Every structure is written in structure tokens, then in C-alpha cells.
Amino acid sequence: MAERFAGWVWVGGAALATVAGIVNVVGFLGFQEQAITHLTGNTSLLGAALVVGDRTAVLHLGAMIAAFVFGSMLSGLIIQDSTLRLGRRYGVALTIESVLLLLAIPLFRQQHLAGPMLAAVACGLQNAMATTYSGALIRTSHVSGMFTDLGIMLGHALRGLPLGRRRLALCTLVIAFFFGGGLLGAWLFMHFGYATLYLPALMTGGTGLAYFAYRQFALPAPPPS
């Protein structure tokens, strides 16, 4: 890939992958083994639930999928483009994600379905904020696509084809930090329970406010229409 990735892309990708890793493992460990960001598994489970006639599971899984899609839709309404570029309303989206995670904590503690649903909305919002940069696909809420891209690039390397080193590094970074977020989230959950979600809420909220300030005072004003 000819264009060099900006430093903030690496930092942002790592931070958001960590957030998703934490949120996902908290949902899995704490609420009916419910993965928050894993729509592939949830869709398969939904199909199985329909076949066996488990209405409770159908409603539960359908609600989780709808919540993630709603979060992605919310991102589309706020940011209006999936190409990562400074100057867009990422601060607003990240602040909303933080609020959603904070609201989810007491609902998780009550074992209410609205808890993981709010977390799914937050992850859908995060994942849809920026899905492409310099021609590269970016997914920060799950790593299936990143593993696929990693395998493709390794296959190309074995055939002697040009290797996109920056893309390879980005895939490795997101996978590593998502895994690290899962490790950190599992350890924190063992000690602090659902209060673990305060950490990703702080990370997204703090980043959102910092970006909002940067957008207001550091970026040049757009030209008049």
C-alpha cells in the first residue's frame, strides 16, 4: 500500500480494539455467556433457536443482532461516511458510546437483557465509525475479517506476491489488542465484576472529549459553502 498510515490510525485502532475486547469478554463471562460483538455466532445460534422452537432464545438473540445494527445505523446518522478522516464527528460518536457503556453497567448487574443490548449498540456504533482507511478495511469490534486478511496476505507471501506490510501490521495490531483487551477484561471481571466496563467507558469518553476539543481548536475551519 503506497500511502503510509498516520500515527493516530495505529493508536486509535489499538485503543478501540482493546475496548471491544473488554466489552465482549464481560458479556461472555457475565450474562448468559452472551458475546456482544460476535454476530456470526449469534446469527448461527438464532437459526438453531428457530429450528428447536426456543422462543426466549430467538427474542434474546434477535434483540442482540438488532441492537448492533442499530448502533451501526446511529454511526451512519452521525458521521455519514465510513472512510476514516480527521474532521468528522468521531468525538460525538465516542462520547455516545461511553454513555451507553455506563448505562449498561447497572442493567448488567440486574441481569437485564437491556445491559448487553446497550453494549451491543455501543460496539456497533464503534465498529461503523470508520471501516476504511487508505483502501484498507478496518474492523475494531471483532477480528474475523482481520484473521481472514492475515491469511490471504500470508498466502500471497508464499506465492511470492507483493506483501502489504502496513496492512499486515494493522491486522496484527488489531488482533493483538483485541486479544489483550479480552485478557484484561477477564482479569478485571474476576476482581471487579461489571465495574470493569468503567474502563472502556472512560477510554471512549476521554478520547471522544479530547477529539472534540482537537476538532474545535486545532483543525482548520472548513471553507465556506
ABEGO torsion letter per residue (X at the ends): XABBBBAAAAAAAAAAAAAAAAAAAAAAAABGGBBAABAAAAAAAAAAAAAAGBAAAAAAAAAAAAAAAAAAAAAAAAAGBABBBBGBBAAAAAAAAAAAAAAAAAAAAAGBAAAAAAAAAAAAAAAAABABBGGBBBBAABAAAAAAAAAAAAAAAAAGBBBBAAAAAAAAAAAAAAAAAAAAAAAAAAAAEAAAAAAAAAAAAAAAAAAAAAAAAABBBBBBX
